[in-house]
Amino acid sequence: MVELLPLANIEPQAVEHLLDAAFGPDRFGRTAYRIREGTAAIPALSFALVEDGSLIGTIQCWPVALRTKEGTAYPLVMVGPVAVRPDLQRGGHGRALMAHMLEAAEAHADGALMMIGDPEYYGRFFGFSADATGAWDLPGPYEKRRLLARSVNGHDLPVDPGMISPR
């Protein structure tokens, strides 16, 4: 039996082992980790997928902001990582996690959603695009076409130039 649970119900070390298996131990050097450094995942938007008592997938969301040179800070929610145990990838588990998080975001997100991801996949299935992110910047290397965003819960996407950083 597969269950979706709050990520807070899962042992943190089990989550770290899953993330290492899905992304490798060098994952901490990625730009996404720089963006969310020093913040805690948003409990109402972070979930685990458990099958027969074993962790098989997670999704985490983080409080970040787009900060303009003028000092305006637009709150955003950074989606990711979305991780599924490697031997179970391509089985719809990541899609189930994303769909569950998006449903929760419609009620609980305090800003639009942003992520670094595959535009073809996240655009087609979940409505993310790079249309509003062209003037945004990140504190590290990234491909512009992979910086995606989506309105949610009535929060519009900021289009001002700025840097994404922790809130």
HELIX and SHEET records of a PDB file:
HELIX    1   1 LEU A    7  ASN A    9  5                                   3    
HELIX    2   2 PRO A   12  PHE A   23  1                                  12    
HELIX    3   3 PRO A   25  GLY A   29  5                                   5    
HELIX    4   4 THR A   31  ILE A   35  1                                   5    
HELIX    5   5 PRO A   43  LEU A   45  5                                   3    
HELIX    6   6 PRO A   86  LEU A   88  5                                   3    
HELIX    7   7 HIS A   93  HIS A  108  1                                  16    
HELIX    8   8 PRO A  119  PHE A  126  1                                   8    
HELIX    9   9 LYS A  144  ARG A  146  5                                   3    
SHEET    1   A 6 VAL A   2  PRO A   6  0                                        
SHEET    2   A 6 PHE A  47  GLU A  51 -1                                        
SHEET    3   A 6 SER A  54  ARG A  67 -1                                        
SHEET    4   A 6 ALA A  73  VAL A  84 -1                                        
SHEET    5   A 6 ALA A 112  ILE A 116  1                                        
SHEET    6   A 6 LEU A 147  ARG A 150 -1                                        
SHEET    1   B 5 VAL A   2  PRO A   6  0                                        
SHEET    2   B 5 PHE A  47  GLU A  51 -1                                        
SHEET    3   B 5 SER A  54  ARG A  67 -1                                        
SHEET    4   B 5 GLY A 162  PRO A 166 -1                                        
SHEET    5   B 5 TRP A 136  ASP A 137  1                                        
END                                                                             
